[in-house]
């Protein structure tokens, strides 16, 4: 049944439309089906080998949650976020521990499911400090091999063995460097709504209408100049 589902995705409306836009027959193409073992993840997450918001800072970012990483990459759950030095021994420069009330686990015969965590584990870090250093070292080895900054997905089993699930180039734009005088000028003319909280996607100075993304993830009505605010950065 799972094999049929994958093969049938070749004929989804989105896939057929893609082929039509590229001048291909809607019925053309072949679908490969890959089979992978599920990692029994005790924790999982994402590593950015440089900080996208401050590329010259000499830091890397590790996001982590308990269980499988499905809700992490989909942005459906709060995650722990750590900033580590790229230099050995990769000390933790900053850390934000999220309240994690549930985790994603394998669903037995098929799929995945969310299970509740006991209250005493809600605010426990998903990974230990020594594990963070190991993940940082591994990520930088991959970066050196690929010769560019990396966006890496990883999983850690209950024995402490790590599996790298995916590594791809991390595209980072130029780092904004606003002038101090310009920042002070803006702050005297506008109220600061949030300071020292949240994760900044684009550093610099901006003034505009706040567009809040709700649980339905709808963005209809967002126009150029709006400031996008989401519960989870991912």
C-alpha positions, 0 to 999 in steps of 0.5 A: 500500500505504501509503494502504491501511494508513492507511485501514485504521487507521480500523478498528483495535480501538482506533479502533472501541472509541473510537467505541463508547465515544462512542456512534458506529457502529463503521463510521462515520467517514472517514479523511484521508490526508496526504502529506508530504516526508521531511526528510533530517535530519542531526539532529533533536529537541525544544524545550521553550520553558520548562524544565518542571521549573523554569518560572521559571528563564528557560531553555528545553530543547533535546534533539537526536540525529543523524538522524531524530527517530523514536527521540527522540520514542519514547524509544528512544535517548539524546539530547543535552540542552541548557539555554539562556537564553531571553534573547538571545543564548541562551547555553548554561547547561548541556549533557549529551552522550549517547553516540550509537552509532546514528542513524535514517535513511530506509529507501529505498523505505519506512520508516526504519532504524537505522544504526551511527555510527563510534566517533569520532562517538559523543560529538560533539554533535548540534548546534553552539552557533550552531545551538542559538541559532538553534533557541532564537530560532525556538522563541520566535518560535513561542511568541510567535505561539501565546501559550503555552509550546510543545513543538516537534519540529524537523529540521535537514538537512545544509545547516543548514536547519531544518524545524519538524515540529510545535508544540503547547502545553506544559502545565506544572504549578506549580513545587514549592518545598520548604522547605530545613528539610524537605529537610534533615530528609528527608536525615537520615532516608533515604539519597540514592540518586542526586544530580546525575544524571538528569532530574527529572520532578517536583521536590520530596521523595518517598520510595517503592519504586523501579519500574524500567521495562525495555526492554519498557516494561511498567508492570504492578505500578506502584502509587501512591506508587512512584517511576518510573525510566526509562532515557530521560526521553522 
